[in-house]
Amino acid sequence: MDLQLKNRVAVVMASSRGLGAGTARVFAQEGARVVMSARDQAALRATAERISAETGSETYPVAGDATKPADIAQLFDAAMTRYGRIDALVINAGGPPGGTFMAFDDAAWLAAVEGTFMNAVRAARLAIPIMTKQGGGSITLIESASIKHPIDGLILSNSLRLGVAGLVKTLAREVGPAGIRVNLICPGAFLTDRVKSLSEASAKRKGTRLEDELAERAAAAPLGRIGDPEEFGRACVFLASPAAGYITGAALVIDGGTSRAL
């Protein structure tokens, strides 16, 4: 299938590794020009150069912290200065820390709001005028399968990602007339640093090994394995592409069938 991304411009946040890097790689494989961002400038540059060498597509790394409004604005300014348009925006960020309700004070909750909810608000606020002026585009938010099936020990994520889901459903109706699509894509267990970190914390609590925790996650999926970030990337890029032109306000769960929610 032609995803109609040749020479289009995609901005992928938090894309130095994990699901963001997998998504950026697939955009590049499809011929898009990819603006990538992350806090770690060295890691971001290395990933961008590797993707460009592998695919032959242009990547443009712009270092920045998605929790800082000035850095988000700088990312959009850099993308527009270089390319003059943004066809697809993928909003991604590392999830808030794991823990139970009584483990977190107000400061932890406010930090999670900044990193999980307000980053999405700010990025969308910058993207919408650009996309409206050019006649359309897509905004895809990487969240979590926890919006369908809350995960024990992730109170911050379970709470705030549902807020993002409400934002997306409402925003899709507001900006649809301008030709802008807004969707959620919700991963389950993929072999990323975050999944390894959460699995290590679980192993420490239970007195097991990381290998045991990962095996348990794999066994929970009907497909019997943990996903590869590039598998996620292919689904995310399709959802963000013109090929998915009649999909908006959707929440696509990619978790190997783990969630039992309808």
Secondary structure, 3 states (H helix, E strand, C coil): CCCCCCCCEEEECCCCCHHHHHHHHHHHHCCCEEEEEECCHHHHHHHHHHHHHHHCCCEEEEECCCCCHHHHHHHHHHHHHHHCCCCEEEECCCCCCCECHHHCCHHHHHHHHHHHHHHHHHHHHHHHHHHHHHCCEEEEEECCHHHCCCCCCEHHHHHHHHHHHHHHHHHHHHHHHHCEEEEEEEECCECCHHHHHHHHHHHHHHCCCHHHHHHHHHHHCCCCCCECHHHHHHHHHHHHCHHHCCCCCCEEEECCCCCCCC
